[in-house]
Amino acid sequence: MKLLYAEDEAAMAEAVVDVLTYHHYLVDHVADGEEALAYARAGDYDGIILDVMLPKQDGLAVLETLREEGNHTPVLLLTARSGVEDRIRGLDLGADDYLIKPFAMGELLARVRAMLRRREDYTPTVLSFGDLSLDQATHRLSCGEQGETLPRMEYRLMEVLLRNQGIYLSSEDLLVKVWGYDTEVEVGTVWVHISALRKRLAALGSHVTLKAKRGVGYTLEVSG
C-alpha cells in the first residue's frame, strides 16, 4: 500500500516514516501543503495522512481542494488536542478519520489500517484484466492455474497498470506513481521492471501483453 504523509516537524516525520516503512507501507513524505497537494494530484495513493498545521497551505485547505477536484483517496487528519473546530471542519470537508497529536504509533497504525479497509469497501481486493488477476493482499499474479508472488516494485508497477486500463502511461508517469514523486531512481529502472513483467506474463502463458507506443508510453492489452 502506498501512502502520502504530510508533516513539517522533521523528527516526528522521520519516526512515522520509519514505523510505516517497517510495516511494509511505501511512503512519500512532504513537509508543506503545496507539496502535499502536488503529490496527491500526481501520485496514485491508497491513503493520505495529513497534518492540519502545515506551512504554505494548511491541511484543511489541501483536503478541501482535493475533494472539490473529485479525489476520493481516504484521508487521516492529524490535529492538535485543542483543535476541536479543525476536527469538525475536517470531517465536514471529507476527511475519513482524525488522530489527536501526540499519539502512540500503535494507534496510528490501527487508524491507517482502518482507513485502508474502508477504501477496500469500494476498491476490489483482486484486480483483473483479460485472463490475469492480481491479489492486492498477497501480491500474487495469476493466470488460470498458474501464478507467482511478485516482488514489491513489480507488484506496484502491475497494480498501477491494472488501475489504469486503456490508458497509456509514460515512463515518467510510472516512475512517479510507482517509486514516488521525489524518487532518485532513474527512468531506466522502469524499463528494467517492464521487461521483467513481460517475461512473467509470457511464463504464465497469459494473453495479456505490455504494449509500448513510441513517444507515448505503456499499457496492458489482450492479444489474440
PyMOL commands that place a pseudoatom at each C-alpha (Angstrom):
pseudoatom trace, name=CA, resn=MET, resi=1, chain=A, elem=C, hetatm=0, pos=[0.000, 0.000, 0.000]
pseudoatom trace, name=CA, resn=LYS, resi=2, chain=A, elem=C, hetatm=0, pos=[1.274, 3.470, -0.889]
pseudoatom trace, name=CA, resn=LEU, resi=3, chain=A, elem=C, hetatm=0, pos=[0.760, 6.419, 1.466]
pseudoatom trace, name=CA, resn=LEU, resi=4, chain=A, elem=C, hetatm=0, pos=[1.306, 10.154, 1.231]
pseudoatom trace, name=CA, resn=TYR, resi=5, chain=A, elem=C, hetatm=0, pos=[2.340, 11.677, 4.569]
pseudoatom trace, name=CA, resn=ALA, resi=6, chain=A, elem=C, hetatm=0, pos=[2.375, 15.466, 5.074]
pseudoatom trace, name=CA, resn=GLU, resi=7, chain=A, elem=C, hetatm=0, pos=[4.149, 16.678, 8.234]
pseudoatom trace, name=CA, resn=ASP, resi=8, chain=A, elem=C, hetatm=0, pos=[6.515, 19.608, 8.754]
pseudoatom trace, name=CA, resn=GLU, resi=9, chain=A, elem=C, hetatm=0, pos=[8.045, 18.509, 12.095]
pseudoatom trace, name=CA, resn=ALA, resi=10, chain=A, elem=C, hetatm=0, pos=[11.214, 16.737, 10.957]
pseudoatom trace, name=CA, resn=ALA, resi=11, chain=A, elem=C, hetatm=0, pos=[11.701, 14.482, 13.996]
pseudoatom trace, name=CA, resn=MET, resi=12, chain=A, elem=C, hetatm=0, pos=[8.057, 13.382, 14.018]
pseudoatom trace, name=CA, resn=ALA, resi=13, chain=A, elem=C, hetatm=0, pos=[8.110, 12.776, 10.279]
pseudoatom trace, name=CA, resn=GLU, resi=14, chain=A, elem=C, hetatm=0, pos=[11.240, 10.640, 10.458]
pseudoatom trace, name=CA, resn=ALA, resi=15, chain=A, elem=C, hetatm=0, pos=[9.784, 8.481, 13.239]
pseudoatom trace, name=CA, resn=VAL, resi=16, chain=A, elem=C, hetatm=0, pos=[6.455, 7.972, 11.484]
pseudoatom trace, name=CA, resn=VAL, resi=17, chain=A, elem=C, hetatm=0, pos=[8.053, 7.161, 8.124]
pseudoatom trace, name=CA, resn=ASP, resi=18, chain=A, elem=C, hetatm=0, pos=[10.332, 4.612, 9.823]
pseudoatom trace, name=CA, resn=VAL, resi=19, chain=A, elem=C, hetatm=0, pos=[7.369, 2.904, 11.523]
pseudoatom trace, name=CA, resn=LEU, resi=20, chain=A, elem=C, hetatm=0, pos=[5.207, 2.837, 8.405]
pseudoatom trace, name=CA, resn=THR, resi=21, chain=A, elem=C, hetatm=0, pos=[8.077, 1.558, 6.256]
pseudoatom trace, name=CA, resn=TYR, resi=22, chain=A, elem=C, hetatm=0, pos=[8.824, -1.159, 8.813]
pseudoatom trace, name=CA, resn=HIS, resi=23, chain=A, elem=C, hetatm=0, pos=[5.189, -2.279, 8.474]
pseudoatom trace, name=CA, resn=HIS, resi=24, chain=A, elem=C, hetatm=0, pos=[5.587, -2.572, 4.685]
pseudoatom trace, name=CA, resn=TYR, resi=25, chain=A, elem=C, hetatm=0, pos=[3.945, 0.667, 3.565]
pseudoatom trace, name=CA, resn=LEU, resi=26, chain=A, elem=C, hetatm=0, pos=[5.507, 2.655, 0.725]
pseudoatom trace, name=CA, resn=VAL, resi=27, chain=A, elem=C, hetatm=0, pos=[5.593, 6.265, 1.991]
pseudoatom trace, name=CA, resn=ASP, resi=28, chain=A, elem=C, hetatm=0, pos=[6.110, 9.603, 0.259]
pseudoatom trace, name=CA, resn=HIS, resi=29, chain=A, elem=C, hetatm=0, pos=[6.788, 12.320, 2.848]
pseudoatom trace, name=CA, resn=VAL, resi=30, chain=A, elem=C, hetatm=0, pos=[6.253, 16.042, 2.179]
pseudoatom trace, name=CA, resn=ALA, resi=31, chain=A, elem=C, hetatm=0, pos=[6.732, 18.987, 4.529]
pseudoatom trace, name=CA, resn=ASP, resi=32, chain=A, elem=C, hetatm=0, pos=[4.219, 21.611, 3.383]
pseudoatom trace, name=CA, resn=GLY, resi=33, chain=A, elem=C, hetatm=0, pos=[0.701, 21.952, 2.000]
pseudoatom trace, name=CA, resn=GLU, resi=34, chain=A, elem=C, hetatm=0, pos=[1.689, 22.945, -1.514]
pseudoatom trace, name=CA, resn=GLU, resi=35, chain=A, elem=C, hetatm=0, pos=[3.838, 19.827, -1.877]
pseudoatom trace, name=CA, resn=ALA, resi=36, chain=A, elem=C, hetatm=0, pos=[1.067, 17.694, -0.373]
pseudoatom trace, name=CA, resn=LEU, resi=37, chain=A, elem=C, hetatm=0, pos=[-1.392, 18.932, -2.986]
pseudoatom trace, name=CA, resn=ALA, resi=38, chain=A, elem=C, hetatm=0, pos=[1.065, 18.427, -5.849]
pseudoatom trace, name=CA, resn=TYR, resi=39, chain=A, elem=C, hetatm=0, pos=[1.958, 14.906, -4.737]
pseudoatom trace, name=CA, resn=ALA, resi=40, chain=A, elem=C, hetatm=0, pos=[-1.690, 13.935, -4.179]
pseudoatom trace, name=CA, resn=ARG, resi=41, chain=A, elem=C, hetatm=0, pos=[-2.570, 15.110, -7.675]
pseudoatom trace, name=CA, resn=ALA, resi=42, chain=A, elem=C, hetatm=0, pos=[0.373, 13.355, -9.341]
pseudoatom trace, name=CA, resn=GLY, resi=43, chain=A, elem=C, hetatm=0, pos=[0.585, 10.150, -7.303]
pseudoatom trace, name=CA, resn=ASP, resi=44, chain=A, elem=C, hetatm=0, pos=[-1.527, 7.038, -7.048]
pseudoatom trace, name=CA, resn=TYR, resi=45, chain=A, elem=C, hetatm=0, pos=[-2.014, 6.718, -3.282]
pseudoatom trace, name=CA, resn=ASP, resi=46, chain=A, elem=C, hetatm=0, pos=[-4.057, 4.283, -1.228]
pseudoatom trace, name=CA, resn=GLY, resi=47, chain=A, elem=C, hetatm=0, pos=[-4.280, 6.754, 1.652]
pseudoatom trace, name=CA, resn=ILE, resi=48, chain=A, elem=C, hetatm=0, pos=[-3.149, 10.201, 2.802]
pseudoatom trace, name=CA, resn=ILE, resi=49, chain=A, elem=C, hetatm=0, pos=[-2.006, 11.186, 6.305]
pseudoatom trace, name=CA, resn=LEU, resi=50, chain=A, elem=C, hetatm=0, pos=[-2.375, 14.949, 6.522]
pseudoatom trace, name=CA, resn=ASP, resi=51, chain=A, elem=C, hetatm=0, pos=[-1.283, 17.220, 9.364]
pseudoatom trace, name=CA, resn=VAL, resi=52, chain=A, elem=C, hetatm=0, pos=[-3.627, 20.199, 9.757]
pseudoatom trace, name=CA, resn=MET, resi=53, chain=A, elem=C, hetatm=0, pos=[-0.893, 22.709, 10.710]
pseudoatom trace, name=CA, resn=LEU, resi=54, chain=A, elem=C, hetatm=0, pos=[1.264, 22.816, 7.573]
pseudoatom trace, name=CA, resn=PRO, resi=55, chain=A, elem=C, hetatm=0, pos=[3.245, 25.751, 6.151]
pseudoatom trace, name=CA, resn=LYS, resi=56, chain=A, elem=C, hetatm=0, pos=[2.356, 27.418, 2.812]
pseudoatom trace, name=CA, resn=GLN, resi=57, chain=A, elem=C, hetatm=0, pos=[-1.120, 25.806, 2.775]
pseudoatom trace, name=CA, resn=ASP, resi=58, chain=A, elem=C, hetatm=0, pos=[-2.781, 24.169, 5.761]
pseudoatom trace, name=CA, resn=GLY, resi=59, chain=A, elem=C, hetatm=0, pos=[-4.044, 20.601, 5.687]
pseudoatom trace, name=CA, resn=LEU, resi=60, chain=A, elem=C, hetatm=0, pos=[-7.714, 21.596, 5.682]
pseudoatom trace, name=CA, resn=ALA, resi=61, chain=A, elem=C, hetatm=0, pos=[-7.208, 23.719, 2.550]
pseudoatom trace, name=CA, resn=VAL, resi=62, chain=A, elem=C, hetatm=0, pos=[-5.409, 20.798, 0.876]
pseudoatom trace, name=CA, resn=LEU, resi=63, chain=A, elem=C, hetatm=0, pos=[-8.244, 18.431, 1.819]
pseudoatom trace, name=CA, resn=GLU, resi=64, chain=A, elem=C, hetatm=0, pos=[-10.897, 20.849, 0.579]
pseudoatom trace, name=CA, resn=THR, resi=65, chain=A, elem=C, hetatm=0, pos=[-9.151, 21.261, -2.787]
pseudoatom trace, name=CA, resn=LEU, resi=66, chain=A, elem=C, hetatm=0, pos=[-8.717, 17.514, -3.276]
pseudoatom trace, name=CA, resn=ARG, resi=67, chain=A, elem=C, hetatm=0, pos=[-12.377, 16.798, -2.567]
pseudoatom trace, name=CA, resn=GLU, resi=68, chain=A, elem=C, hetatm=0, pos=[-13.505, 19.624, -4.860]
pseudoatom trace, name=CA, resn=GLU, resi=69, chain=A, elem=C, hetatm=0, pos=[-11.366, 18.094, -7.621]
pseudoatom trace, name=CA, resn=GLY, resi=70, chain=A, elem=C, hetatm=0, pos=[-13.024, 14.701, -7.143]
pseudoatom trace, name=CA, resn=ASN, resi=71, chain=A, elem=C, hetatm=0, pos=[-10.112, 13.000, -5.371]
pseudoatom trace, name=CA, resn=HIS, resi=72, chain=A, elem=C, hetatm=0, pos=[-11.644, 10.384, -3.029]
pseudoatom trace, name=CA, resn=THR, resi=73, chain=A, elem=C, hetatm=0, pos=[-8.421, 8.938, -1.591]
pseudoatom trace, name=CA, resn=PRO, resi=74, chain=A, elem=C, hetatm=0, pos=[-9.010, 8.262, 2.131]
pseudoatom trace, name=CA, resn=VAL, resi=75, chain=A, elem=C, hetatm=0, pos=[-7.550, 10.969, 4.378]
pseudoatom trace, name=CA, resn=LEU, resi=76, chain=A, elem=C, hetatm=0, pos=[-6.469, 10.681, 8.016]
pseudoatom trace, name=CA, resn=LEU, resi=77, chain=A, elem=C, hetatm=0, pos=[-6.071, 14.115, 9.632]
pseudoatom trace, name=CA, resn=LEU, resi=78, chain=A, elem=C, hetatm=0, pos=[-3.530, 14.774, 12.377]
pseudoatom trace, name=CA, resn=THR, resi=79, chain=A, elem=C, hetatm=0, pos=[-4.806, 17.547, 14.663]
pseudoatom trace, name=CA, resn=ALA, resi=80, chain=A, elem=C, hetatm=0, pos=[-3.774, 19.320, 17.868]
pseudoatom trace, name=CA, resn=ARG, resi=81, chain=A, elem=C, hetatm=0, pos=[-5.503, 18.283, 21.079]
pseudoatom trace, name=CA, resn=SER, resi=82, chain=A, elem=C, hetatm=0, pos=[-7.168, 21.706, 21.310]
pseudoatom trace, name=CA, resn=GLY, resi=83, chain=A, elem=C, hetatm=0, pos=[-8.241, 21.815, 17.666]
pseudoatom trace, name=CA, resn=VAL, resi=84, chain=A, elem=C, hetatm=0, pos=[-11.874, 20.701, 18.044]
pseudoatom trace, name=CA, resn=GLU, resi=85, chain=A, elem=C, hetatm=0, pos=[-13.078, 23.083, 15.340]
pseudoatom trace, name=CA, resn=ASP, resi=86, chain=A, elem=C, hetatm=0, pos=[-10.414, 21.774, 12.962]
pseudoatom trace, name=CA, resn=ARG, resi=87, chain=A, elem=C, hetatm=0, pos=[-11.564, 18.209, 13.545]
pseudoatom trace, name=CA, resn=ILE, resi=88, chain=A, elem=C, hetatm=0, pos=[-15.202, 19.098, 12.917]
pseudoatom trace, name=CA, resn=ARG, resi=89, chain=A, elem=C, hetatm=0, pos=[-14.377, 21.098, 9.791]
pseudoatom trace, name=CA, resn=GLY, resi=90, chain=A, elem=C, hetatm=0, pos=[-12.073, 18.349, 8.538]
pseudoatom trace, name=CA, resn=LEU, resi=91, chain=A, elem=C, hetatm=0, pos=[-14.782, 15.714, 8.807]
pseudoatom trace, name=CA, resn=ASP, resi=92, chain=A, elem=C, hetatm=0, pos=[-17.249, 18.064, 7.103]
pseudoatom trace, name=CA, resn=LEU, resi=93, chain=A, elem=C, hetatm=0, pos=[-14.766, 18.580, 4.266]
pseudoatom trace, name=CA, resn=GLY, resi=94, chain=A, elem=C, hetatm=0, pos=[-14.474, 14.837, 3.674]
pseudoatom trace, name=CA, resn=ALA, resi=95, chain=A, elem=C, hetatm=0, pos=[-11.765, 13.501, 5.984]
pseudoatom trace, name=CA, resn=ASP, resi=96, chain=A, elem=C, hetatm=0, pos=[-12.240, 9.826, 6.801]
pseudoatom trace, name=CA, resn=ASP, resi=97, chain=A, elem=C, hetatm=0, pos=[-10.791, 9.982, 10.324]
pseudoatom trace, name=CA, resn=TYR, resi=98, chain=A, elem=C, hetatm=0, pos=[-8.631, 12.098, 12.619]
pseudoatom trace, name=CA, resn=LEU, resi=99, chain=A, elem=C, hetatm=0, pos=[-5.944, 11.423, 15.189]
pseudoatom trace, name=CA, resn=ILE, resi=100, chain=A, elem=C, hetatm=0, pos=[-5.030, 13.817, 18.002]
pseudoatom trace, name=CA, resn=LYS, resi=101, chain=A, elem=C, hetatm=0, pos=[-1.354, 14.711, 18.478]
pseudoatom trace, name=CA, resn=PRO, resi=102, chain=A, elem=C, hetatm=0, pos=[0.642, 13.498, 20.329]
pseudoatom trace, name=CA, resn=PHE, resi=103, chain=A, elem=C, hetatm=0, pos=[-0.321, 9.913, 19.534]
pseudoatom trace, name=CA, resn=ALA, resi=104, chain=A, elem=C, hetatm=0, pos=[1.019, 6.404, 20.075]
pseudoatom trace, name=CA, resn=MET, resi=105, chain=A, elem=C, hetatm=0, pos=[2.473, 4.744, 16.984]
pseudoatom trace, name=CA, resn=GLY, resi=106, chain=A, elem=C, hetatm=0, pos=[0.285, 1.701, 17.594]
pseudoatom trace, name=CA, resn=GLU, resi=107, chain=A, elem=C, hetatm=0, pos=[-2.819, 3.853, 17.360]
pseudoatom trace, name=CA, resn=LEU, resi=108, chain=A, elem=C, hetatm=0, pos=[-1.566, 5.496, 14.170]
pseudoatom trace, name=CA, resn=LEU, resi=109, chain=A, elem=C, hetatm=0, pos=[-1.078, 2.067, 12.582]
pseudoatom trace, name=CA, resn=ALA, resi=110, chain=A, elem=C, hetatm=0, pos=[-4.548, 0.985, 13.685]
pseudoatom trace, name=CA, resn=ARG, resi=111, chain=A, elem=C, hetatm=0, pos=[-6.112, 4.141, 12.209]
pseudoatom trace, name=CA, resn=VAL, resi=112, chain=A, elem=C, hetatm=0, pos=[-4.231, 3.639, 8.942]
pseudoatom trace, name=CA, resn=ARG, resi=113, chain=A, elem=C, hetatm=0, pos=[-5.398, 0.006, 8.708]
pseudoatom trace, name=CA, resn=ALA, resi=114, chain=A, elem=C, hetatm=0, pos=[-9.000, 1.072, 9.389]
pseudoatom trace, name=CA, resn=MET, resi=115, chain=A, elem=C, hetatm=0, pos=[-8.779, 3.824, 6.762]
pseudoatom trace, name=CA, resn=LEU, resi=116, chain=A, elem=C, hetatm=0, pos=[-7.463, 1.397, 4.152]
pseudoatom trace, name=CA, resn=ARG, resi=117, chain=A, elem=C, hetatm=0, pos=[-10.130, -1.196, 4.998]
pseudoatom trace, name=CA, resn=ARG, resi=118, chain=A, elem=C, hetatm=0, pos=[-12.798, 1.414, 4.258]
pseudoatom trace, name=CA, resn=ARG, resi=119, chain=A, elem=C, hetatm=0, pos=[-11.141, 2.026, 0.905]
pseudoatom trace, name=CA, resn=GLU, resi=120, chain=A, elem=C, hetatm=0, pos=[-11.439, -1.684, 0.169]
pseudoatom trace, name=CA, resn=ASP, resi=121, chain=A, elem=C, hetatm=0, pos=[-15.216, -1.338, 0.504]
pseudoatom trace, name=CA, resn=TYR, resi=122, chain=A, elem=C, hetatm=0, pos=[-15.166, 0.244, -2.951]
pseudoatom trace, name=CA, resn=THR, resi=123, chain=A, elem=C, hetatm=0, pos=[-11.792, -0.990, -4.240]
pseudoatom trace, name=CA, resn=PRO, resi=124, chain=A, elem=C, hetatm=0, pos=[-11.749, -4.689, -5.158]
pseudoatom trace, name=CA, resn=THR, resi=125, chain=A, elem=C, hetatm=0, pos=[-9.184, -6.874, -3.399]
pseudoatom trace, name=CA, resn=VAL, resi=126, chain=A, elem=C, hetatm=0, pos=[-8.404, -8.579, -6.713]
pseudoatom trace, name=CA, resn=LEU, resi=127, chain=A, elem=C, hetatm=0, pos=[-7.678, -6.538, -9.840]
pseudoatom trace, name=CA, resn=SER, resi=128, chain=A, elem=C, hetatm=0, pos=[-8.403, -8.287, -13.144]
pseudoatom trace, name=CA, resn=PHE, resi=129, chain=A, elem=C, hetatm=0, pos=[-7.754, -7.798, -16.834]
pseudoatom trace, name=CA, resn=GLY, resi=130, chain=A, elem=C, hetatm=0, pos=[-8.171, -10.400, -19.570]
pseudoatom trace, name=CA, resn=ASP, resi=131, chain=A, elem=C, hetatm=0, pos=[-7.024, -13.734, -18.142]
pseudoatom trace, name=CA, resn=LEU, resi=132, chain=A, elem=C, hetatm=0, pos=[-4.899, -12.042, -15.450]
pseudoatom trace, name=CA, resn=SER, resi=133, chain=A, elem=C, hetatm=0, pos=[-5.721, -11.365, -11.812]
pseudoatom trace, name=CA, resn=LEU, resi=134, chain=A, elem=C, hetatm=0, pos=[-3.651, -9.608, -9.156]
pseudoatom trace, name=CA, resn=ASP, resi=135, chain=A, elem=C, hetatm=0, pos=[-4.414, -10.208, -5.491]
pseudoatom trace, name=CA, resn=GLN, resi=136, chain=A, elem=C, hetatm=0, pos=[-3.614, -6.967, -3.647]
pseudoatom trace, name=CA, resn=ALA, resi=137, chain=A, elem=C, hetatm=0, pos=[-3.431, -8.737, -0.298]
pseudoatom trace, name=CA, resn=THR, resi=138, chain=A, elem=C, hetatm=0, pos=[-0.872, -11.396, -1.281]
pseudoatom trace, name=CA, resn=HIS, resi=139, chain=A, elem=C, hetatm=0, pos=[0.764, -9.694, -4.329]
pseudoatom trace, name=CA, resn=ARG, resi=140, chain=A, elem=C, hetatm=0, pos=[0.096, -12.893, -6.324]
pseudoatom trace, name=CA, resn=LEU, resi=141, chain=A, elem=C, hetatm=0, pos=[-0.285, -12.519, -10.089]
pseudoatom trace, name=CA, resn=SER, resi=142, chain=A, elem=C, hetatm=0, pos=[-2.324, -15.363, -11.598]
pseudoatom trace, name=CA, resn=CYS, resi=143, chain=A, elem=C, hetatm=0, pos=[-3.366, -16.662, -14.997]
pseudoatom trace, name=CA, resn=GLY, resi=144, chain=A, elem=C, hetatm=0, pos=[-5.656, -19.656, -14.737]
pseudoatom trace, name=CA, resn=GLU, resi=145, chain=A, elem=C, hetatm=0, pos=[-3.972, -22.230, -12.502]
pseudoatom trace, name=CA, resn=GLN, resi=146, chain=A, elem=C, hetatm=0, pos=[-0.572, -20.595, -12.882]
pseudoatom trace, name=CA, resn=GLY, resi=147, chain=A, elem=C, hetatm=0, pos=[0.615, -17.854, -10.563]
pseudoatom trace, name=CA, resn=GLU, resi=148, chain=A, elem=C, hetatm=0, pos=[3.506, -16.331, -8.670]
pseudoatom trace, name=CA, resn=THR, resi=149, chain=A, elem=C, hetatm=0, pos=[4.059, -13.730, -5.974]
pseudoatom trace, name=CA, resn=LEU, resi=150, chain=A, elem=C, hetatm=0, pos=[5.580, -10.560, -7.416]
pseudoatom trace, name=CA, resn=PRO, resi=151, chain=A, elem=C, hetatm=0, pos=[8.489, -8.682, -5.860]
pseudoatom trace, name=CA, resn=ARG, resi=152, chain=A, elem=C, hetatm=0, pos=[7.465, -5.389, -4.276]
pseudoatom trace, name=CA, resn=MET, resi=153, chain=A, elem=C, hetatm=0, pos=[8.177, -2.937, -7.108]
pseudoatom trace, name=CA, resn=GLU, resi=154, chain=A, elem=C, hetatm=0, pos=[6.963, -5.273, -9.867]
pseudoatom trace, name=CA, resn=TYR, resi=155, chain=A, elem=C, hetatm=0, pos=[3.741, -5.592, -7.881]
pseudoatom trace, name=CA, resn=ARG, resi=156, chain=A, elem=C, hetatm=0, pos=[3.420, -1.801, -7.648]
pseudoatom trace, name=CA, resn=LEU, resi=157, chain=A, elem=C, hetatm=0, pos=[4.031, -1.464, -11.386]
pseudoatom trace, name=CA, resn=MET, resi=158, chain=A, elem=C, hetatm=0, pos=[1.436, -4.116, -12.272]
pseudoatom trace, name=CA, resn=GLU, resi=159, chain=A, elem=C, hetatm=0, pos=[-1.043, -2.598, -9.820]
pseudoatom trace, name=CA, resn=VAL, resi=160, chain=A, elem=C, hetatm=0, pos=[-0.707, 0.836, -11.433]
pseudoatom trace, name=CA, resn=LEU, resi=161, chain=A, elem=C, hetatm=0, pos=[-1.121, -0.615, -14.922]
pseudoatom trace, name=CA, resn=LEU, resi=162, chain=A, elem=C, hetatm=0, pos=[-4.213, -2.568, -13.886]
pseudoatom trace, name=CA, resn=ARG, resi=163, chain=A, elem=C, hetatm=0, pos=[-5.751, 0.502, -12.266]
pseudoatom trace, name=CA, resn=ASN, resi=164, chain=A, elem=C, hetatm=0, pos=[-5.205, 2.476, -15.479]
pseudoatom trace, name=CA, resn=GLN, resi=165, chain=A, elem=C, hetatm=0, pos=[-6.565, 0.031, -18.053]
pseudoatom trace, name=CA, resn=GLY, resi=166, chain=A, elem=C, hetatm=0, pos=[-6.784, 1.511, -21.532]
pseudoatom trace, name=CA, resn=ILE, resi=167, chain=A, elem=C, hetatm=0, pos=[-4.551, 4.458, -20.601]
pseudoatom trace, name=CA, resn=TYR, resi=168, chain=A, elem=C, hetatm=0, pos=[-1.005, 4.888, -21.879]
pseudoatom trace, name=CA, resn=LEU, resi=169, chain=A, elem=C, hetatm=0, pos=[1.381, 5.837, -19.080]
pseudoatom trace, name=CA, resn=SER, resi=170, chain=A, elem=C, hetatm=0, pos=[4.784, 7.282, -19.920]
pseudoatom trace, name=CA, resn=SER, resi=171, chain=A, elem=C, hetatm=0, pos=[7.970, 6.110, -18.249]
pseudoatom trace, name=CA, resn=GLU, resi=172, chain=A, elem=C, hetatm=0, pos=[7.935, 9.339, -16.224]
pseudoatom trace, name=CA, resn=ASP, resi=173, chain=A, elem=C, hetatm=0, pos=[4.297, 8.721, -15.152]
pseudoatom trace, name=CA, resn=LEU, resi=174, chain=A, elem=C, hetatm=0, pos=[5.198, 5.230, -13.982]
pseudoatom trace, name=CA, resn=LEU, resi=175, chain=A, elem=C, hetatm=0, pos=[8.287, 6.486, -12.179]
pseudoatom trace, name=CA, resn=VAL, resi=176, chain=A, elem=C, hetatm=0, pos=[6.172, 8.908, -10.109]
pseudoatom trace, name=CA, resn=LYS, resi=177, chain=A, elem=C, hetatm=0, pos=[3.263, 6.538, -9.481]
pseudoatom trace, name=CA, resn=VAL, resi=178, chain=A, elem=C, hetatm=0, pos=[5.405, 3.535, -8.537]
pseudoatom trace, name=CA, resn=TRP, resi=179, chain=A, elem=C, hetatm=0, pos=[8.576, 4.936, -6.967]
pseudoatom trace, name=CA, resn=GLY, resi=180, chain=A, elem=C, hetatm=0, pos=[7.272, 8.278, -5.683]
pseudoatom trace, name=CA, resn=TYR, resi=181, chain=A, elem=C, hetatm=0, pos=[7.312, 11.932, -6.643]
pseudoatom trace, name=CA, resn=ASP, resi=182, chain=A, elem=C, hetatm=0, pos=[10.800, 12.741, -5.344]
pseudoatom trace, name=CA, resn=THR, resi=183, chain=A, elem=C, hetatm=0, pos=[12.494, 9.452, -6.139]
pseudoatom trace, name=CA, resn=GLU, resi=184, chain=A, elem=C, hetatm=0, pos=[16.154, 9.398, -7.147]
pseudoatom trace, name=CA, resn=VAL, resi=185, chain=A, elem=C, hetatm=0, pos=[15.527, 6.253, -9.216]
pseudoatom trace, name=CA, resn=GLU, resi=186, chain=A, elem=C, hetatm=0, pos=[16.263, 6.777, -12.910]
pseudoatom trace, name=CA, resn=VAL, resi=187, chain=A, elem=C, hetatm=0, pos=[13.871, 6.107, -15.795]
pseudoatom trace, name=CA, resn=GLY, resi=188, chain=A, elem=C, hetatm=0, pos=[15.966, 3.127, -16.849]
pseudoatom trace, name=CA, resn=THR, resi=189, chain=A, elem=C, hetatm=0, pos=[14.724, 1.303, -13.769]
pseudoatom trace, name=CA, resn=VAL, resi=190, chain=A, elem=C, hetatm=0, pos=[11.182, 1.486, -15.169]
pseudoatom trace, name=CA, resn=TRP, resi=191, chain=A, elem=C, hetatm=0, pos=[12.348, -0.170, -18.381]
pseudoatom trace, name=CA, resn=VAL, resi=192, chain=A, elem=C, hetatm=0, pos=[14.050, -2.950, -16.424]
pseudoatom trace, name=CA, resn=HIS, resi=193, chain=A, elem=C, hetatm=0, pos=[10.842, -3.709, -14.481]
pseudoatom trace, name=CA, resn=ILE, resi=194, chain=A, elem=C, hetatm=0, pos=[8.728, -3.505, -17.640]
pseudoatom trace, name=CA, resn=SER, resi=195, chain=A, elem=C, hetatm=0, pos=[10.995, -6.133, -19.201]
pseudoatom trace, name=CA, resn=ALA, resi=196, chain=A, elem=C, hetatm=0, pos=[10.707, -8.327, -16.099]
pseudoatom trace, name=CA, resn=LEU, resi=197, chain=A, elem=C, hetatm=0, pos=[6.907, -8.120, -16.144]
pseudoatom trace, name=CA, resn=ARG, resi=198, chain=A, elem=C, hetatm=0, pos=[6.807, -9.032, -19.824]
pseudoatom trace, name=CA, resn=LYS, resi=199, chain=A, elem=C, hetatm=0, pos=[8.822, -12.166, -19.081]
pseudoatom trace, name=CA, resn=ARG, resi=200, chain=A, elem=C, hetatm=0, pos=[6.477, -13.080, -16.204]
pseudoatom trace, name=CA, resn=LEU, resi=201, chain=A, elem=C, hetatm=0, pos=[3.394, -12.665, -18.395]
pseudoatom trace, name=CA, resn=ALA, resi=202, chain=A, elem=C, hetatm=0, pos=[4.942, -14.897, -21.048]
pseudoatom trace, name=CA, resn=ALA, resi=203, chain=A, elem=C, hetatm=0, pos=[5.932, -17.509, -18.442]
pseudoatom trace, name=CA, resn=LEU, resi=204, chain=A, elem=C, hetatm=0, pos=[2.351, -17.565, -17.110]
pseudoatom trace, name=CA, resn=GLY, resi=205, chain=A, elem=C, hetatm=0, pos=[1.018, -18.136, -20.644]
pseudoatom trace, name=CA, resn=SER, resi=206, chain=A, elem=C, hetatm=0, pos=[-1.180, -15.042, -20.436]
pseudoatom trace, name=CA, resn=HIS, resi=207, chain=A, elem=C, hetatm=0, pos=[-2.848, -13.423, -23.440]
pseudoatom trace, name=CA, resn=VAL, resi=208, chain=A, elem=C, hetatm=0, pos=[-2.225, -10.053, -21.796]
pseudoatom trace, name=CA, resn=THR, resi=209, chain=A, elem=C, hetatm=0, pos=[0.797, -8.186, -23.095]
pseudoatom trace, name=CA, resn=LEU, resi=210, chain=A, elem=C, hetatm=0, pos=[2.518, -4.982, -22.068]
pseudoatom trace, name=CA, resn=LYS, resi=211, chain=A, elem=C, hetatm=0, pos=[2.218, -2.796, -25.142]
pseudoatom trace, name=CA, resn=ALA, resi=212, chain=A, elem=C, hetatm=0, pos=[4.569, 0.104, -25.791]
pseudoatom trace, name=CA, resn=LYS, resi=213, chain=A, elem=C, hetatm=0, pos=[3.735, 3.026, -28.077]
pseudoatom trace, name=CA, resn=ARG, resi=214, chain=A, elem=C, hetatm=0, pos=[6.778, 5.041, -29.097]
pseudoatom trace, name=CA, resn=GLY, resi=215, chain=A, elem=C, hetatm=0, pos=[6.759, 8.512, -27.571]
pseudoatom trace, name=CA, resn=VAL, resi=216, chain=A, elem=C, hetatm=0, pos=[3.537, 7.788, -25.646]
pseudoatom trace, name=CA, resn=GLY, resi=217, chain=A, elem=C, hetatm=0, pos=[4.052, 5.089, -23.055]
pseudoatom trace, name=CA, resn=TYR, resi=218, chain=A, elem=C, hetatm=0, pos=[2.841, 1.694, -21.864]
pseudoatom trace, name=CA, resn=THR, resi=219, chain=A, elem=C, hetatm=0, pos=[-0.498, -0.036, -21.355]
pseudoatom trace, name=CA, resn=LEU, resi=220, chain=A, elem=C, hetatm=0, pos=[-1.885, -3.534, -20.917]
pseudoatom trace, name=CA, resn=GLU, resi=221, chain=A, elem=C, hetatm=0, pos=[-3.525, -5.166, -23.944]
pseudoatom trace, name=CA, resn=VAL, resi=222, chain=A, elem=C, hetatm=0, pos=[-5.218, -8.519, -24.581]
pseudoatom trace, name=CA, resn=SER, resi=223, chain=A, elem=C, hetatm=0, pos=[-3.750, -10.194, -27.653]
pseudoatom trace, name=CA, resn=GLY, resi=224, chain=A, elem=C, hetatm=0, pos=[-5.162, -12.999, -29.719]
for i in range(1, 224): cmd.bond("trace and resi %d" % i, "trace and resi %d" % (i + 1))
show_as sticks, trace
zoom trace
